[in-house]
């Protein structure tokens, strides 16, 4: 197999590594951490201009339609800088779930906003009892007229304190550990019934504990595809985090 990067991939690697060298020194990172959201909104706009936020977004939605290799190239470079911005939460997890589970109409609305940097997403999945099992969900969604409402709580939602829209997993039917009866829901992070408690994580990022008390929600795509979409995105996310770790280790070495 040929593991060499293409010319286009090498250019991407060089441009992101150059950005990290120029804009993400140790003192610069400390300054970004002191900004109101705990990261640089200026750099976030720069990521959008460079096409990094829309890397995996289809061209018809304003992205460049690249694959996991390009995402890993960016994540490795970001690992060298230990970036604080919500790239992983929005561009990897959030956009990945919208691409894998969302309807055509939902993708057409959400993905261009991810690509241009105007929409930040967070995946509200973990619960205190779940131990990382994607199917172990106690949070429940109930159909209410033409929409849905959610009741429950989520823990360690990466960058959930600054997200504009939450993508929350919730049980539509069945028991807490059933693999069936799970849906993904779009929830306005500022909607009534949503509470957020943000805090810093050990690596300097941000996370939040999130509560839903009758919060209005919109079903993301078809509930039958929810769990398989979460599993696929989780695999892609693990590869991205491994690439980030390679960047961290390279910088440490």
N, C-alpha and C positions, 0 to 999 in steps of 0.2 A: 504494500500500500504506500501511496505517496503522502507523506505527512508535511511536505514543504508548503509554506504559505504562498498564495497567489500574489501577484504584484499588487492587486487591490487590497488584499489583507495586510500585506507588509506596509502599505501606505497608511492604513488605518492604525496599525500598531505604532508606527513612528509618530503619527500625529497625536495620539492619545498619550503616549509616553512623554512627548515633548511638552504637552499641556501640563502633565503632572510635575515635570521638572521645573517648569516656569512658574506654576501657580500653586503647587501643593508642597512647599517646604514645611519643615516642622513648625516654625513660627507662624507661617501663614495658616496652617491647620489650626493652631491654637486660637488665632484671631477669628477664623470661621466658626469655631465652637462657641465663641462668645456672642455671636449674632443672635437675634431674637428667637429664631427657630432652631438654633444649634448647628447650622450649616449655611453655606454661601448661596444666596438667591442669585447673585451675579453670575456665579459659575453655572448654576442650574440653567440660566438663559444661554450661557455659552455652550453647554452640552446640547441644548436644543438646536442652536445654530450649526453645530458640527454634525448634526444628524444622529447623535448617539442615543437620544431618547426614543427615536423612531427606527432604531436599527432593525428590529424584528417585525416592525409594522409593515403591512403590504404597501406597495407603491400607490395603490388606488386610495389609500387612507393617509397619504402624506409621509410615509416612511420609505425605507430603502429595501425592505423585503429580504434582509439577510437572515442567516441561520445561527445555530448555536455556536459555531466556531467563531464568528465575528463577536458574538456576545462574550465568549470566553476571552478573546483578545482584549476587549475593553475591560472586563473584570480583572484580568491579570494586571493591567496597567493601573487600574484603580486600587488594587491591592498594594501596589508599591507606594501609593500616596495615602493609603488608609482614608479614603474619602468619606465625608460625613453626609453627603447629599443622599436623598431617598431614591437613588438609581435602582438598586436591587428591588425595593418594594414596589416601585412604579413600573419600570421598564422591563423587569424580568418577571416578577410574580403577577403584578396587576395586568399588564398588557398581555402576558401569556394566558391568563385566565379568560380575558375578553376574547382573544383570538381563538382559544380552544372551545369555549363554551357559549359565547355570545351569539345572538342572532345577527344577521347581516345588517339590520337597522341599528342595533346597538353598537356594533363595530364601527359603522359609519359615523356615529355620533361621538363615541368615546376615543377611538384610536387617533384621529387627527389631533385631538386635544392633548393626548399623551405625547405625540411626536413634537408638537410645538411648545411643550413645557407648561401649558396652561392648566393641566389636570394632573393632580397627584393622587395615586391610588395606594391602598393598603389592603392586604389580605388578612381578614379577621377569621382565623381558623382555630388556633390552639385554645383549648380549655384546660382548666387546672387539673382535671382528671384524665385527660386524653393521652398523655405520655407519647405524643407524636403520632398516634394512630389517626390517619385522616378520616376514617369512618366512625370514630367514636365521638359523637356529637350529641349534646343535650339541648343546645339552643334550638328553639322551635319557631317555625314560621306557620302562620295561619292565613288562609285566603280571606280577604276582606273586600267584598265588592269586586272591582276590577283589579285591585292590588293585593298587597300582602302586608302583614305586620310581623315583627320579630320580637321574641322574648328570650333573654339569656345573657350570657357574659362570655367575653373572650379575653385571653391573656397574652401578654408579650406580642402585641400587634406591632410589627416593625414599622416605625414612622407613622403609626396610627394617630399620633397627636397632631400631625400637620396635613394629613390626607384630606382631600376635598371629598372623595367618594370612597367608601369602604366596600369591599367585596367580602361578604360574610357567608360562611357555610351555616346551614340550618336544616333541621330535620322537619320534613313535611309529613312523614308517616313512619311507623315502625319504632323499634326499640333503640336504645342509645348506642348499641354496637352493631346494628344492622348495616349491611353494605348498601341496601336499597333505601329509598325514601329520603334521599339527601338532595338539597337544592343549593344553588349559589344565588346570592341576592345582592343587588346594588342598593346601598344605603347612603343617603346624603349625610355626611359626617356631622352636619350642623342641624339636622332635622330634630323635631321634638321627639323625646323618648330615647335619644342617644346621649350617653355620658362618656366622657373621656378623661382619663388621668394619665398624663404623660410623665415620663421619667427618663433619665439617661441610662444607657446600658454600660457594661464594663468596658466595651471597646470605643466608647465615646459617641455611639449612635443614639437614636431616640426610639422609644417604644411606648406603648400605652396599654392600660387596662380599659376595656370598653364594655359598657353595659347597654343592653337594649330593653326598653320597657314599652312595648307596643309601638316600636319605631316603624314608620312606613317604609316599605321596601319594594323593589321591582325584581322579579325573577330574571336571572341572567340566562337567556337562551332556554333550552329544554332541560328540565330537571333530570331526565334520564341520562344525560351526558355529564352531569356535574362531577361525580366521583372519578370517572375516567379522565376528565379534564384536569382535576386536581392532581391525580397521580402522574399524569404526563408532565404537567408544569413543575411538580415537585422533583421529578427526575432532571428536568432542564435546570432547575434552580440549584440542585446539588452539583451539577457539572460547573455551573457558573461560580459557585462558592469555592469549589476546588481550584478553579483558575485564579480566583482572588487570593487564595491561600498560597499558591505558587508565587504570586507577586509579592506577598508579604514576606515569604521565606527568602526570596531573591534579594529584597531590600535589606533584610536582616543579615544575610550572608555578606 
